[in-house]
Amino acid sequence: MTGGLVQEENFLILPTPTPAVTFILTFVAMLPALWCLLRKGSSANSKDFVRCIVLCALSSFMFGWHVHEKAILTAIIPLCVLAATRAEDARVFIILSGAGQTALSPLLHPDNLSSLKLLLSLAYMLSSILVLTNQHGRSLLRLHEWLYVVPLPLLTIYEVVLHKLLLGDKLPFLPLALTSVYCAVGVTYCWILYYFVYLQNDTRDRTTGDKLSRQRLRHKQS
């Protein structure tokens, strides 16, 4: 655990991670994406490069040392550009941006910002889903993904309204704990899903490239 100006704390039960361990985990998590990009060489396009950036940013967020909530923007912002170009990128973007935006909302701490947090949460999620669905002409999320995304604004509603009505001053840590755990599930899912999509596309590109190479070889021999 770290906080503020990297004030270090030790876990009482779980093993305490060290900077060296988090460095190794982050490097290993980035390695497959970097290797695929390196192997493509000059055939890699700008979209491949940006997708690799997104995966590296997510890997750093998942395993890095002293990671703040705002660091999720390093993955959301480049993914926002890709979301307009391909449905699979838009699918991951909707889930990741929804979870990231919800996780950032507790940083707007004063009570007089409660209505603003609710408005931002609802407006952002609705607009991103409607715009990207219209852009790609079809529904982007699977059923289980809808079941995850739809309750995200309810976390903000519980934090700013329901918790005080139901429990008053009891369990003050509960809204933040619920938000952290729920959003962590979404970020982890997006990291695994985007890696699967990235590696699947890499395999498909290599298969297509091999077919084209064989066709060119047959054409030369004929």
C-alpha positions as a Markdown table, in Angstrom:
| # | Residue | x | y | z |
|---|---|---|---|---|
| 1 | Met | 0.0 | 0.0 | 0.0 |
| 2 | Thr | 1.2 | 3.5 | -0.8 |
| 3 | Gly | -0.3 | 6.9 | -0.3 |
| 4 | Gly | 0.4 | 10.6 | -0.7 |
| 5 | Leu | 4.1 | 11.2 | -1.4 |
| 6 | Val | 4.7 | 7.4 | -1.7 |
| 7 | Gln | 4.2 | 6.8 | 2.0 |
| 8 | Glu | 4.7 | 3.0 | 2.3 |
| 9 | Glu | 2.7 | 0.7 | 4.5 |
| 10 | Asn | 2.9 | -3.0 | 5.1 |
| 11 | Phe | 0.0 | -5.5 | 4.9 |
| 12 | Leu | -0.8 | -7.4 | 8.1 |
| 13 | Ile | -2.0 | -10.7 | 6.4 |
| 14 | Leu | -1.3 | -10.5 | 2.7 |
| 15 | Pro | 2.3 | -10.4 | 1.4 |
| 16 | Thr | 3.6 | -6.9 | 0.9 |
| 17 | Pro | 4.6 | -6.3 | -2.8 |
| 18 | Thr | 8.0 | -4.6 | -3.4 |
| 19 | Pro | 8.9 | -2.3 | -6.3 |
| 20 | Ala | 11.1 | -5.0 | -7.8 |
| 21 | Val | 8.2 | -7.5 | -7.8 |
| 22 | Thr | 5.8 | -5.0 | -9.4 |
| 23 | Phe | 8.4 | -4.1 | -12.0 |
| 24 | Ile | 8.8 | -7.7 | -13.0 |
| 25 | Leu | 5.1 | -8.3 | -13.1 |
| 26 | Thr | 4.5 | -5.2 | -15.2 |
| 27 | Phe | 7.3 | -6.1 | -17.7 |
| 28 | Val | 6.0 | -9.6 | -18.1 |
| 29 | Ala | 2.5 | -8.4 | -18.6 |
| 30 | Met | 3.6 | -6.0 | -21.3 |
| 31 | Leu | 5.9 | -8.4 | -23.1 |
| 32 | Pro | 3.4 | -10.3 | -25.3 |
| 33 | Ala | 2.0 | -7.0 | -26.7 |
| 34 | Leu | 5.5 | -5.6 | -27.3 |
| 35 | Trp | 6.7 | -8.8 | -28.9 |
| 36 | Cys | 3.8 | -8.9 | -31.3 |
| 37 | Leu | 4.4 | -5.3 | -32.3 |
| 38 | Leu | 8.1 | -5.9 | -32.8 |
| 39 | Arg | 7.5 | -9.0 | -34.9 |
| 40 | Lys | 5.3 | -7.1 | -37.3 |
| 41 | Gly | 8.1 | -4.7 | -38.0 |
| 42 | Ser | 7.4 | -2.4 | -40.9 |
| 43 | Ser | 4.1 | -4.1 | -41.6 |
| 44 | Ala | 2.6 | -2.7 | -38.4 |
| 45 | Asn | 0.3 | 0.2 | -38.8 |
| 46 | Ser | -0.6 | 3.1 | -36.5 |
| 47 | Lys | -3.6 | 1.2 | -35.0 |
| 48 | Asp | -1.4 | -1.7 | -34.0 |
| 49 | Phe | 0.9 | 0.8 | -32.2 |
| 50 | Val | -1.9 | 2.5 | -30.4 |
| 51 | Arg | -3.4 | -0.8 | -29.3 |
| 52 | Cys | 0.0 | -1.8 | -27.9 |
| 53 | Ile | 0.1 | 1.5 | -26.0 |
| 54 | Val | -3.4 | 0.7 | -24.5 |
| 55 | Leu | -2.3 | -2.7 | -23.4 |
| 56 | Cys | 1.0 | -1.4 | -21.9 |
| 57 | Ala | -1.0 | 1.3 | -20.0 |
| 58 | Leu | -3.4 | -1.3 | -18.7 |
| 59 | Ser | -0.6 | -3.6 | -17.7 |
| 60 | Ser | 1.1 | -0.7 | -15.8 |
| 61 | Phe | -2.2 | 0.1 | -14.1 |
| 62 | Met | -2.7 | -3.5 | -13.1 |
| 63 | Phe | 0.7 | -4.3 | -11.7 |
| 64 | Gly | 2.6 | -1.0 | -11.3 |
| 65 | Trp | 4.0 | 0.5 | -8.2 |
| 66 | His | 2.1 | 3.5 | -6.6 |
| 67 | Val | -0.7 | 3.6 | -9.1 |
| 68 | His | -3.3 | 6.3 | -8.7 |
| 69 | Glu | -6.9 | 6.1 | -9.9 |
| 70 | Lys | -6.2 | 8.8 | -12.5 |
| 71 | Ala | -3.6 | 6.6 | -14.2 |
| 72 | Ile | -6.5 | 4.7 | -15.9 |
| 73 | Leu | -6.8 | 7.7 | -18.3 |
| 74 | Thr | -3.5 | 6.6 | -19.9 |
| 75 | Ala | -5.4 | 3.7 | -21.4 |
| 76 | Ile | -8.9 | 5.3 | -21.8 |
| 77 | Ile | -7.6 | 8.3 | -23.9 |
| 78 | Pro | -5.8 | 6.3 | -26.7 |
| 79 | Leu | -8.6 | 3.7 | -26.7 |
| 80 | Cys | -11.1 | 6.5 | -27.3 |
| 81 | Val | -9.5 | 7.2 | -30.7 |
| 82 | Leu | -9.7 | 3.5 | -31.6 |
| 83 | Ala | -13.3 | 3.1 | -30.5 |
| 84 | Ala | -14.5 | 5.1 | -33.5 |
| 85 | Thr | -12.7 | 2.8 | -35.9 |
| 86 | Arg | -13.6 | -0.7 | -34.9 |
| 87 | Ala | -16.4 | -2.4 | -33.0 |
| 88 | Glu | -14.2 | -4.5 | -30.8 |
| 89 | Asp | -12.3 | -1.5 | -29.6 |
| 90 | Ala | -15.5 | 0.3 | -28.9 |
| 91 | Arg | -16.8 | -2.6 | -26.9 |
| 92 | Val | -13.8 | -2.5 | -24.6 |
| 93 | Phe | -13.9 | 1.3 | -24.5 |
| 94 | Ile | -17.4 | 1.4 | -23.2 |
| 95 | Ile | -16.7 | -1.0 | -20.3 |
| 96 | Leu | -13.3 | 0.5 | -19.4 |
| 97 | Ser | -14.3 | 4.1 | -19.6 |
| 98 | Gly | -17.5 | 3.4 | -17.6 |
| 99 | Ala | -15.5 | 1.6 | -14.9 |
| 100 | Gly | -12.7 | 4.2 | -14.9 |
| 101 | Gln | -15.1 | 7.2 | -14.8 |
| 102 | Thr | -17.0 | 5.6 | -11.9 |
| 103 | Ala | -13.7 | 4.9 | -10.0 |
| 104 | Leu | -12.7 | 8.5 | -10.4 |
| 105 | Ser | -16.0 | 10.0 | -9.2 |
| 106 | Pro | -15.1 | 9.7 | -5.4 |
| 107 | Leu | -12.2 | 12.1 | -6.0 |
| 108 | Leu | -14.9 | 14.8 | -6.3 |
| 109 | His | -15.3 | 14.6 | -2.5 |
| 110 | Pro | -17.3 | 17.7 | -1.3 |
| 111 | Asp | -21.0 | 17.1 | -0.8 |
| 112 | Asn | -22.0 | 20.0 | -3.0 |
| 113 | Leu | -20.6 | 18.1 | -6.0 |
| 114 | Ser | -22.9 | 15.1 | -5.6 |
| 115 | Ser | -25.4 | 16.3 | -8.2 |
| 116 | Leu | -22.5 | 17.0 | -10.6 |
| 117 | Lys | -21.1 | 13.5 | -10.2 |
| 118 | Leu | -24.5 | 11.9 | -10.9 |
| 119 | Leu | -25.0 | 14.1 | -14.0 |
| 120 | Leu | -21.5 | 13.4 | -15.3 |
| 121 | Ser | -21.8 | 9.7 | -14.7 |
| 122 | Leu | -25.2 | 9.3 | -16.5 |
| 123 | Ala | -24.5 | 11.7 | -19.3 |
| 124 | Tyr | -21.1 | 10.3 | -20.1 |
| 125 | Met | -22.2 | 6.6 | -20.2 |
| 126 | Leu | -25.4 | 7.3 | -22.2 |
| 127 | Ser | -23.7 | 9.5 | -24.7 |
| 128 | Ser | -20.7 | 7.1 | -25.3 |
| 129 | Ile | -23.0 | 4.1 | -25.7 |
| 130 | Leu | -25.4 | 5.9 | -28.1 |
| 131 | Val | -22.7 | 7.5 | -30.2 |
| 132 | Leu | -20.6 | 4.3 | -30.6 |
| 133 | Thr | -23.6 | 2.1 | -31.2 |
| 134 | Asn | -24.7 | 4.5 | -34.0 |
| 135 | Gln | -21.2 | 4.6 | -35.3 |
| 136 | His | -20.9 | 0.9 | -35.8 |
| 137 | Gly | -24.5 | 0.2 | -36.5 |
| 138 | Arg | -25.0 | -2.6 | -34.0 |
| 139 | Ser | -25.1 | -3.5 | -30.3 |
| 140 | Leu | -21.6 | -3.7 | -29.0 |
| 141 | Leu | -21.8 | -5.4 | -25.6 |
| 142 | Arg | -22.6 | -9.0 | -24.7 |
| 143 | Leu | -25.4 | -9.7 | -22.2 |
| 144 | His | -23.0 | -10.2 | -19.3 |
| 145 | Glu | -21.2 | -7.0 | -20.2 |
| 146 | Trp | -24.5 | -5.1 | -20.1 |
| 147 | Leu | -25.2 | -6.6 | -16.7 |
| 148 | Tyr | -21.9 | -5.1 | -15.5 |
| 149 | Val | -22.1 | -1.7 | -17.2 |
| 150 | Val | -25.7 | -0.8 | -16.3 |
| 151 | Pro | -25.2 | -0.8 | -12.5 |
| 152 | Leu | -22.2 | 1.4 | -12.6 |
| 153 | Pro | -24.1 | 4.7 | -12.1 |
| 154 | Leu | -25.8 | 3.0 | -9.1 |
| 155 | Leu | -22.5 | 2.9 | -7.3 |
| 156 | Thr | -22.3 | 6.7 | -7.6 |
| 157 | Ile | -25.9 | 7.0 | -6.4 |
| 158 | Tyr | -25.2 | 4.8 | -3.4 |
| 159 | Glu | -22.0 | 6.8 | -2.6 |
| 160 | Val | -23.6 | 10.2 | -2.7 |
| 161 | Val | -27.2 | 9.5 | -1.6 |
| 162 | Leu | -28.2 | 6.0 | -0.4 |
| 163 | His | -25.4 | 5.2 | 2.0 |
| 164 | Lys | -26.1 | 8.2 | 4.3 |
| 165 | Leu | -29.9 | 7.5 | 4.2 |
| 166 | Leu | -29.5 | 3.8 | 5.0 |
| 167 | Leu | -26.5 | 3.7 | 7.3 |
| 168 | Gly | -25.8 | 7.3 | 8.4 |
| 169 | Asp | -22.3 | 7.6 | 9.7 |
| 170 | Lys | -21.7 | 3.9 | 10.0 |
| 171 | Leu | -19.3 | 2.0 | 7.8 |
| 172 | Pro | -17.9 | 5.2 | 6.1 |
| 173 | Phe | -15.4 | 3.0 | 4.1 |
| 174 | Leu | -18.1 | 0.9 | 2.4 |
| 175 | Pro | -19.0 | 3.2 | -0.6 |
| 176 | Leu | -15.4 | 3.5 | -1.6 |
| 177 | Ala | -14.7 | -0.2 | -1.0 |
| 178 | Leu | -17.7 | -1.2 | -3.2 |
| 179 | Thr | -16.6 | 1.2 | -5.9 |
| 180 | Ser | -13.0 | 0.0 | -5.9 |
| 181 | Val | -13.8 | -3.7 | -6.0 |
| 182 | Tyr | -16.6 | -3.4 | -8.6 |
| 183 | Cys | -14.5 | -1.2 | -10.9 |
| 184 | Ala | -11.4 | -3.4 | -10.4 |
| 185 | Val | -13.4 | -6.3 | -11.8 |
| 186 | Gly | -14.2 | -4.2 | -14.9 |
| 187 | Val | -10.7 | -3.1 | -15.5 |
| 188 | Thr | -9.3 | -6.6 | -15.1 |
| 189 | Tyr | -11.9 | -7.9 | -17.5 |
| 190 | Cys | -11.0 | -5.3 | -20.1 |
| 191 | Trp | -7.3 | -6.0 | -19.8 |
| 192 | Ile | -7.9 | -9.8 | -20.4 |
| 193 | Leu | -10.4 | -9.2 | -23.2 |
| 194 | Tyr | -8.3 | -6.6 | -25.0 |
| 195 | Tyr | -5.2 | -8.9 | -24.8 |
| 196 | Phe | -7.3 | -11.7 | -26.3 |
| 197 | Val | -8.6 | -9.4 | -29.1 |
| 198 | Tyr | -5.1 | -8.1 | -29.8 |
| 199 | Leu | -3.4 | -11.6 | -30.0 |
| 200 | Gln | -6.3 | -13.0 | -32.0 |
| 201 | Asn | -5.9 | -10.2 | -34.6 |
| 202 | Asp | -2.2 | -10.8 | -34.6 |
| 203 | Thr | -2.8 | -14.5 | -35.4 |
| 204 | Arg | -5.3 | -13.6 | -38.1 |
| 205 | Asp | -2.9 | -11.1 | -39.7 |
| 206 | Arg | -0.1 | -13.6 | -39.7 |
| 207 | Thr | -2.4 | -16.2 | -41.3 |
| 208 | Thr | -3.4 | -13.7 | -44.0 |
| 209 | Gly | 0.2 | -12.7 | -44.6 |
| 210 | Asp | 1.2 | -16.4 | -45.0 |
| 211 | Lys | -1.6 | -17.0 | -47.5 |
| 212 | Leu | -0.6 | -13.9 | -49.5 |
| 213 | Ser | 3.1 | -15.0 | -49.5 |
| 214 | Arg | 2.1 | -18.5 | -50.8 |
| 215 | Gln | -0.1 | -16.9 | -53.5 |
| 216 | Arg | 2.8 | -14.7 | -54.6 |
| 217 | Leu | 5.1 | -17.7 | -54.7 |
| 218 | Arg | 2.7 | -19.7 | -56.8 |
| 219 | His | 2.3 | -16.7 | -59.2 |
| 220 | Lys | 6.1 | -16.4 | -59.6 |
| 221 | Gln | 6.5 | -20.2 | -60.2 |
| 222 | Ser | 3.7 | -20.2 | -62.8 |
